């Protein structure tokens, strides 16, 4: 399968055409200003597959329910986690697909923590391209650059420097062309990379700061494919090359540890919990 096809399949799964392991320390962009410096482990989970994922529609701030397969894989993750990890707090974006995934995971893990919602953990907003055919977004960008959709996809992938670099270029380009489509009081503009990086890292700072103050050790965060890739990249820039060009899998778990003012990303795109749960 060629590079362009892999990317298109991945974008279909994350929403923009429908949104492994590594280690390293942060650059300090999400350092927590706390004197406690307790170790906090954060498990970042992508929501299960949805109807819009399946039908190839852009899905950022727009929402759709989980498919039967999306429900099943979330159930498997919960069963796989069971009592091996006791979450002290559970957070999700305020999108229904993330909330539903978090609730299913917790229920099947036999844990009763309330799901706390934070809109800063939402997926990228695709502006007027929300819920449109994903190919339409790439075509609109490519035409502005006098390229075919295939040529643009290959160029962005090669020049982006890994998966996160690719979605940065793609989201920045989409945000730029969407400025012409925005109507005041009618729709939100498409978001660029820095906007999402800023809001998601601010949310994480608050979450981990509260955990440090309360003595919480394990946190579950359920969010979205492109947002989680962005957030992980902000914690450790080497992560970008570790995420496949097809993107993070639905219901995959990425694990990061905060300790003494620094982050270490221990694993990315881990499906072992779902695989374990599927066997139970």
DAURQUI-V33597 format. One record per backbone hydrogen bond with DSSP energy under -1.0 kcal/mol. NH is the residue of the N-H (numbers start at 1). CO is the residue of the C=O. If there is no record, write none. Layout:
# DAURQUI-V33597
NH/CO + NH/CO
This chain:
# DAURQUI-V33597
6/2 + 7/3 + 8/4 + 9/5 + 10/6 + 11/7 + 12/8 + 13/9 + 14/10 + 15/11 + 17/11 + 18/15 + 31/28 + 34/32 + 40/258 + 41/217 + 42/256 + 43/219 + 44/254 + 45/221 + 46/252 + 47/223 + 51/65 + 54/50 + 55/51 + 57/52 + 58/132 + 67/49 + 71/67 + 72/68 + 73/69 + 74/70 + 75/71 + 76/72 + 77/73 + 78/74 + 79/75 + 80/76 + 81/77 + 82/78 + 84/81 + 88/218 + 89/218 + 91/220 + 92/116 + 93/222 + 99/95 + 100/96 + 101/97 + 102/98 + 103/99 + 104/100 + 105/101 + 106/102 + 107/103 + 108/104 + 109/105 + 111/106 + 116/90 + 118/92 + 121/118 + 122/119 + 129/126 + 130/127 + 131/58 + 132/129 + 134/56 + 136/133 + 138/134 + 139/135 + 140/136 + 141/137 + 142/138 + 143/139 + 144/140 + 146/143 + 147/142 + 152/148 + 153/149 + 154/150 + 155/151 + 156/152 + 157/153 + 158/154 + 159/155 + 160/156 + 163/240 + 166/162 + 167/163 + 168/164 + 169/165 + 170/166 + 171/167 + 172/168 + 173/169 + 174/170 + 175/171 + 176/172 + 177/173 + 178/174 + 181/178 + 186/183 + 187/183 + 191/125 + 196/192 + 197/193 + 198/194 + 199/195 + 200/196 + 201/197 + 202/198 + 203/199 + 204/200 + 205/201 + 206/202 + 207/203 + 208/204 + 209/205 + 210/206 + 211/207 + 212/208 + 213/209 + 214/210 + 215/211 + 216/211 + 219/41 + 220/89 + 221/43 + 222/91 + 223/45 + 226/19 + 228/224 + 229/225 + 230/226 + 231/227 + 232/228 + 233/229 + 234/230 + 235/231 + 236/232 + 239/236 + 242/239 + 247/244 + 251/46 + 252/249 + 253/270 + 254/44 + 255/267 + 256/42 + 257/264 + 258/40 + 259/262 + 262/259 + 264/257 + 266/255 + 267/255 + 268/20 + 270/253 + 275/271 + 276/272 + 277/273 + 278/274
